[in-house]
Amino acid sequence: MNQDFAVQVLYQGVTLTLLLSLPAVGVGLLVGFIISLFQAVTQIQEQTLTFVPKVVSVFLIIAFTSPWIFSMIIDFTNSLWANIPAMVR
């Protein structure tokens, strides 16, 4: 296994991690922005108002995207297992 191959595998892993976390982070960011805008307009400064909707929305998006997330992780793992002979050379 040479250095280029190791860097390629690491790059694919980091890219996959960013791609899989994007829906949850994006929804959390969007919900947080909407709640912050609502708080600025109404001048309500309740801390649980920001925390609970973000947690619920992130859990829901993870629940809805979990089949896609698991299929992507399984495909990546299968490609790693298939490339083991190339890694040991």
DSSP file (Angstrom, degrees, kcal/mol; ACC not computed):
  #  RESIDUE AA STRUCTURE BP1 BP2  ACC     N-H-->O    O-->H-N    N-H-->O    O-->H-N    TCO  KAPPA ALPHA  PHI   PSI    X-CA   Y-CA   Z-CA
    1    1 A M              0   0    0      0, 0.0     2,-0.1     0, 0.0    86,-0.1   0.000 360.0 360.0 360.0 120.0    0.0    0.0    0.0
    2    2 A N     >  -     0   0    0      1,-0.1     4,-1.8     4,-0.0     5,-0.1  -0.392 360.0-102.7 -94.0 175.8    1.6    3.2   -1.1
    3    3 A Q  H  > S+     0   0    0      1,-0.2     4,-2.4     2,-0.2     5,-0.2   0.852 117.3  56.4 -68.4 -35.7    1.0    6.7    0.2
    4    4 A D  H  > S+     0   0    0      1,-0.2     4,-2.1     2,-0.2    -1,-0.2   0.897 107.5  48.7 -63.7 -40.3   -1.2    7.8   -2.7
    5    5 A F  H  > S+     0   0    0      2,-0.2     4,-2.3     1,-0.2    -1,-0.2   0.906 111.4  49.4 -66.8 -41.4   -3.6    4.9   -2.1
    6    6 A A  H  X S+     0   0    0     -4,-1.8     4,-2.3     1,-0.2    -2,-0.2   0.901 111.3  49.2 -64.5 -41.1   -3.9    5.7    1.6
    7    7 A V  H  X S+     0   0    0     -4,-2.4     4,-2.6     2,-0.2    -1,-0.2   0.886 110.1  52.0 -65.5 -38.0   -4.5    9.4    0.9
    8    8 A Q  H  X S+     0   0    0     -4,-2.1     4,-2.4     2,-0.2    -2,-0.2   0.914 110.4  47.3 -64.3 -43.4   -7.2    8.4   -1.6
    9    9 A V  H  X S+     0   0    0     -4,-2.3     4,-2.1     2,-0.2    -2,-0.2   0.910 113.5  48.4 -65.5 -42.0   -9.0    6.1    0.9
   10   10 A L  H  X S+     0   0    0     -4,-2.3     4,-2.5     2,-0.2     5,-0.2   0.906 110.7  51.3 -63.3 -42.0   -8.8    8.9    3.6
   11   11 A Y  H  X S+     0   0    0     -4,-2.6     4,-2.6     1,-0.2     5,-0.2   0.915 110.2  48.9 -61.5 -44.3  -10.1   11.4    1.1
   12   12 A Q  H  X S+     0   0    0     -4,-2.4     4,-2.3     1,-0.2    -1,-0.2   0.892 111.7  50.0 -63.4 -38.9  -13.1    9.2    0.3
   13   13 A G  H  X S+     0   0    0     -4,-2.1     4,-2.1     2,-0.2    -2,-0.2   0.913 112.8  44.8 -66.2 -43.1  -13.8    8.6    3.9
   14   14 A V  H  X S+     0   0    0     -4,-2.5     4,-2.4     2,-0.2    -2,-0.2   0.906 113.8  50.4 -68.0 -41.1  -13.8   12.3    4.8
   15   15 A T  H  X S+     0   0    0     -4,-2.6     4,-2.4    -5,-0.2    -2,-0.2   0.909 111.2  48.7 -62.4 -42.4  -15.9   13.2    1.8
   16   16 A L  H  X S+     0   0    0     -4,-2.3     4,-2.5    -5,-0.2    -1,-0.2   0.900 110.0  52.0 -64.5 -40.6  -18.4   10.5    2.7
   17   17 A T  H  X S+     0   0    0     -4,-2.1     4,-1.7     1,-0.2    -2,-0.2   0.921 111.9  45.8 -62.0 -44.3  -18.6   11.7    6.3
   18   18 A L  H  X S+     0   0    0     -4,-2.4     4,-1.0     1,-0.2    -2,-0.2   0.904 113.3  50.0 -65.3 -41.0  -19.2   15.3    5.1
   19   19 A L  H  < S+     0   0    0     -4,-2.4     3,-0.2     1,-0.2    -2,-0.2   0.892 112.1  47.1 -64.7 -40.4  -21.8   14.1    2.6
   20   20 A L  H  < S+     0   0    0     -4,-2.5     4,-0.4     1,-0.2    -1,-0.2   0.788 113.8  47.1 -74.8 -27.1  -23.7   12.0    5.2
   21   21 A S  H  X S+     0   0    0     -4,-1.7     4,-2.4    -5,-0.2     5,-0.3   0.623  90.8  86.2 -87.1 -12.5  -23.7   14.8    7.8
   22   22 A L  H  X S+     0   0    0     -4,-1.0     4,-2.7    -3,-0.2     5,-0.2   0.886  85.4  50.0 -59.3 -45.2  -24.9   17.5    5.4
   23   23 A P  H  > S+     0   0    0      0, 0.0     4,-2.4     0, 0.0     5,-0.2   0.937 114.9  43.2 -61.9 -44.4  -28.7   16.9    5.7
   24   24 A A  H  > S+     0   0    0     -4,-0.4     4,-2.2     2,-0.2    -2,-0.2   0.918 117.7  44.9 -67.7 -43.0  -28.7   16.9    9.5
   25   25 A V  H  X S+     0   0    0     -4,-2.4     4,-2.4     2,-0.2    -1,-0.2   0.904 113.8  50.7 -67.5 -40.5  -26.4   19.9    9.8
   26   26 A G  H  X S+     0   0    0     -4,-2.7     4,-2.4    -5,-0.3    -2,-0.2   0.914 111.9  45.7 -64.0 -43.5  -28.3   21.8    7.1
   27   27 A V  H  X S+     0   0    0     -4,-2.4     4,-2.8    -5,-0.2     5,-0.3   0.908 112.8  51.1 -67.0 -41.1  -31.7   21.2    8.7
   28   28 A G  H  X S+     0   0    0     -4,-2.2     4,-2.2    -5,-0.2    -2,-0.2   0.898 111.8  47.9 -61.4 -40.4  -30.3   22.2   12.1
   29   29 A L  H  X S+     0   0    0     -4,-2.4     4,-2.2     2,-0.2    -2,-0.2   0.916 113.3  47.1 -65.9 -43.9  -28.8   25.4   10.6
   30   30 A L  H  X S+     0   0    0     -4,-2.4     4,-2.3     2,-0.2    -2,-0.2   0.924 114.3  45.8 -65.3 -45.7  -32.1   26.2    8.9
   31   31 A V  H  X S+     0   0    0     -4,-2.8     4,-2.5     1,-0.2     5,-0.2   0.901 112.5  51.8 -64.9 -40.9  -34.3   25.6   11.9
   32   32 A G  H  X S+     0   0    0     -4,-2.2     4,-2.3    -5,-0.3    -1,-0.2   0.892 110.1  48.9 -62.1 -40.0  -31.8   27.5   14.1
   33   33 A F  H  X S+     0   0    0     -4,-2.2     4,-2.4     2,-0.2    -2,-0.2   0.921 111.5  48.8 -65.8 -43.6  -32.0   30.5   11.8
   34   34 A I  H  X S+     0   0    0     -4,-2.3     4,-2.3     1,-0.2    -2,-0.2   0.911 113.5  46.8 -63.0 -42.2  -35.8   30.5   11.6
   35   35 A I  H  X S+     0   0    0     -4,-2.5     4,-2.6     2,-0.2    -1,-0.2   0.895 111.7  50.9 -68.4 -39.2  -36.0   30.3   15.4
   36   36 A S  H  X S+     0   0    0     -4,-2.3     4,-2.2     2,-0.2    -2,-0.2   0.899 110.7  49.4 -64.2 -39.4  -33.4   33.1   15.9
   37   37 A L  H  X S+     0   0    0     -4,-2.4     4,-2.0     2,-0.2    -2,-0.2   0.915 111.1  49.5 -63.9 -42.5  -35.4   35.2   13.5
   38   38 A F  H  X S+     0   0    0     -4,-2.3     4,-2.4     1,-0.2     6,-0.3   0.901 111.4  49.4 -61.9 -42.1  -38.6   34.5   15.4
   39   39 A Q  H  X>S+     0   0    0     -4,-2.6     4,-1.7     1,-0.2     5,-0.5   0.867 110.2  50.6 -66.7 -36.3  -36.9   35.4   18.7
   40   40 A A  H  <5S+     0   0    0     -4,-2.2    -1,-0.2     2,-0.2    -2,-0.2   0.879 113.4  45.3 -69.3 -36.3  -35.5   38.7   17.2
   41   41 A V  H  <5S+     0   0    0     -4,-2.0    -2,-0.2     1,-0.2    -1,-0.2   0.913 124.7  31.3 -73.0 -42.5  -38.9   39.7   15.9
   42   42 A T  H  <5S-     0   0    0     -4,-2.4    -2,-0.2    -5,-0.2    -1,-0.2   0.566  97.9-131.7 -93.8  -9.2  -40.9   38.8   19.1
   43   43 A Q  T  <5 +     0   0    0     -4,-1.7     2,-0.6     1,-0.2    -3,-0.2   0.798  53.5 149.4  58.9  32.5  -38.1   39.5   21.6
   44   44 A I      < -     0   0    0     -5,-0.5    -1,-0.2    -6,-0.3    -2,-0.1  -0.867  26.3-173.0 -92.3 122.9  -38.7   36.2   23.4
   45   45 A Q        +     0   0    0     -2,-0.6     2,-0.5    -3,-0.1    -1,-0.1  -0.353  25.3 146.9-115.7  51.3  -35.3   35.0   24.8
   46   46 A E     >  -     0   0    0      1,-0.1     4,-0.5    -2,-0.1     3,-0.4  -0.771  38.5-152.6 -89.4 126.9  -36.2   31.5   26.0
   47   47 A Q  H >> S+     0   0    0     -2,-0.5     4,-1.5     1,-0.2     3,-0.9   0.849  93.4  56.3 -70.0 -35.6  -33.3   29.1   25.7
   48   48 A T  H 3> S+     0   0    0      1,-0.2     4,-1.9     2,-0.2    -1,-0.2   0.753  95.1  68.7 -70.1 -21.2  -35.4   25.9   25.4
   49   49 A L  H 34 S+     0   0    0     -3,-0.4    -1,-0.2     1,-0.2    -2,-0.2   0.821 107.1  38.3 -65.0 -30.0  -37.2   27.5   22.4
   50   50 A T  H <X S+     0   0    0     -3,-0.9     4,-0.8    -4,-0.5    -2,-0.2   0.824 118.5  47.2 -86.9 -33.2  -33.9   27.2   20.4
   51   51 A F  H  X S+     0   0    0     -4,-1.5     4,-2.2     2,-0.1     5,-0.2   0.949 106.7  49.9 -77.8 -51.2  -32.8   23.8   21.7
   52   52 A V  H  X S+     0   0    0     -4,-1.9     4,-2.5     1,-0.2     5,-0.2   0.913 110.4  46.6 -63.8 -48.9  -35.9   21.6   21.5
   53   53 A P  H  > S+     0   0    0      0, 0.0     4,-2.5     0, 0.0    -1,-0.2   0.883 113.2  50.7 -63.2 -35.1  -37.0   22.3   17.9
   54   54 A K  H  X S+     0   0    0     -4,-0.8     4,-2.4     2,-0.2     5,-0.2   0.932 111.9  46.5 -66.4 -43.7  -33.4   21.8   16.6
   55   55 A V  H  X S+     0   0    0     -4,-2.2     4,-2.4     2,-0.2     5,-0.2   0.924 114.5  47.3 -64.1 -43.9  -32.9   18.5   18.4
   56   56 A V  H  X S+     0   0    0     -4,-2.5     4,-2.3    -5,-0.2    -1,-0.2   0.924 113.2  48.0 -63.9 -44.4  -36.3   17.2   17.2
   57   57 A S  H  X S+     0   0    0     -4,-2.5     4,-2.3    -5,-0.2    -1,-0.2   0.893 112.3  48.6 -66.0 -38.6  -35.7   18.3   13.6
   58   58 A V  H  X S+     0   0    0     -4,-2.4     4,-2.2     2,-0.2    -1,-0.2   0.913 111.9  49.2 -67.8 -41.4  -32.2   16.8   13.5
   59   59 A F  H  X S+     0   0    0     -4,-2.4     4,-2.1    -5,-0.2    -2,-0.2   0.900 112.1  49.2 -63.1 -39.4  -33.5   13.5   15.0
   60   60 A L  H  X S+     0   0    0     -4,-2.3     4,-2.3     2,-0.2    -2,-0.2   0.914 111.0  48.3 -67.1 -42.3  -36.3   13.4   12.4
   61   61 A I  H  X S+     0   0    0     -4,-2.3     4,-2.1     1,-0.2    -1,-0.2   0.873 111.8  50.1 -67.9 -34.6  -34.0   14.1    9.5
   62   62 A I  H  X S+     0   0    0     -4,-2.2     4,-0.9     2,-0.2    -1,-0.2   0.900 110.5  50.5 -66.7 -39.3  -31.6   11.4   10.7
   63   63 A A  H  < S+     0   0    0     -4,-2.1     3,-0.2     1,-0.2    -2,-0.2   0.893 114.0  44.3 -64.5 -39.5  -34.6    9.0   11.0
   64   64 A F  H  < S+     0   0    0     -4,-2.3     4,-0.2     1,-0.2    -2,-0.2   0.841 120.2  39.5 -75.0 -32.5  -35.7    9.8    7.4
   65   65 A T  H  X S+     0   0    0     -4,-2.1     4,-2.7    -5,-0.2    -1,-0.2   0.427  85.7  99.2 -97.4   1.7  -32.2    9.6    5.8
   66   66 A S  H  X S+     0   0    0     -4,-0.9     4,-2.9     1,-0.2     5,-0.2   0.863  79.5  54.2 -61.7 -36.9  -30.9    6.6    7.8
   67   67 A P  H  > S+     0   0    0      0, 0.0     4,-2.1     0, 0.0    -1,-0.2   0.934 113.1  43.9 -61.1 -41.0  -31.6    4.1    5.0
   68   68 A W  H  > S+     0   0    0     -4,-0.2     4,-2.2     2,-0.2    -2,-0.2   0.911 113.9  50.7 -66.3 -42.2  -29.6    6.2    2.6
   69   69 A I  H  X S+     0   0    0     -4,-2.7     4,-2.2     1,-0.2     5,-0.2   0.935 112.2  46.3 -61.0 -47.2  -26.8    6.8    5.2
   70   70 A F  H  X S+     0   0    0     -4,-2.9     4,-2.5     1,-0.2    -1,-0.2   0.876 111.0  52.0 -66.5 -36.6  -26.5    3.1    5.9
   71   71 A S  H  X S+     0   0    0     -4,-2.1     4,-2.3    -5,-0.2    -1,-0.2   0.898 110.6  48.3 -66.7 -38.1  -26.5    2.2    2.2
   72   72 A M  H  X S+     0   0    0     -4,-2.2     4,-2.2     2,-0.2    -2,-0.2   0.907 113.0  47.7 -67.0 -40.9  -23.7    4.7    1.6
   73   73 A I  H  X S+     0   0    0     -4,-2.2     4,-2.5     2,-0.2    -2,-0.2   0.900 112.4  49.5 -66.1 -40.4  -21.6    3.4    4.6
   74   74 A I  H  X S+     0   0    0     -4,-2.5     4,-2.7     2,-0.2    -2,-0.2   0.909 110.5  50.1 -66.0 -41.5  -22.2   -0.2    3.5
   75   75 A D  H  X S+     0   0    0     -4,-2.3     4,-2.2     2,-0.2    -2,-0.2   0.912 112.0  47.9 -62.3 -41.8  -21.1    0.6   -0.1
   76   76 A F  H  X S+     0   0    0     -4,-2.2     4,-1.9     2,-0.2    -2,-0.2   0.915 112.8  48.3 -64.5 -42.5  -17.9    2.3    1.2
   77   77 A T  H  X S+     0   0    0     -4,-2.5     4,-2.5     2,-0.2    -2,-0.2   0.909 110.6  51.1 -64.8 -42.0  -17.1   -0.6    3.5
   78   78 A N  H  X S+     0   0    0     -4,-2.7     4,-2.3     1,-0.2    -1,-0.2   0.891 109.2  50.9 -62.5 -38.9  -17.7   -3.1    0.7
   79   79 A S  H  X S+     0   0    0     -4,-2.2     4,-1.3     2,-0.2    -1,-0.2   0.875 110.0  50.2 -67.5 -34.6  -15.3   -1.2   -1.6
   80   80 A L  H  < S+     0   0    0     -4,-1.9     4,-0.2     2,-0.2     3,-0.2   0.928 111.4  47.8 -65.9 -43.7  -12.7   -1.2    1.2
   81   81 A W  H >< S+     0   0    0     -4,-2.5     3,-1.0     1,-0.2    -2,-0.2   0.876 110.8  51.9 -64.2 -36.6  -13.0   -4.9    1.6
   82   82 A A  H 3< S+     0   0    0     -4,-2.3    -1,-0.2     1,-0.2     4,-0.2   0.792 108.5  51.9 -69.9 -26.5  -12.8   -5.4   -2.1
   83   83 A N  T 3X S+     0   0    0     -4,-1.3     4,-1.6    -3,-0.2     3,-0.3   0.346  77.0 101.9 -92.8   6.4   -9.6   -3.4   -2.2
   84   84 A I  H <> S+     0   0    0     -3,-1.0     4,-1.6    -4,-0.2     3,-0.4   0.910  78.8  54.3 -58.4 -43.3   -7.8   -5.3    0.5
   85   85 A P  H  > S+     0   0    0      0, 0.0     4,-0.5     0, 0.0    -1,-0.2   0.890 109.8  47.8 -59.2 -35.6   -5.7   -7.3   -2.0
   86   86 A A  H  4 S+     0   0    0     -3,-0.3     3,-0.3    -4,-0.2    -2,-0.2   0.789 108.3  56.7 -73.1 -25.3   -4.5   -4.0   -3.6
   87   87 A M  H  < S+     0   0    0     -4,-1.6    -1,-0.2    -3,-0.4    -3,-0.1   0.832 103.4  51.6 -74.3 -32.9   -3.7   -2.6   -0.1
   88   88 A V  H  <        0   0    0     -4,-1.6    -1,-0.2     1,-0.2    -2,-0.2   0.595 360.0 360.0 -84.8  -9.5   -1.3   -5.4    0.9
   89   89 A R     <        0   0    0     -4,-0.5    -1,-0.2    -3,-0.3    -2,-0.1   0.488 360.0 360.0 -76.0 360.0    0.9   -5.1   -2.2
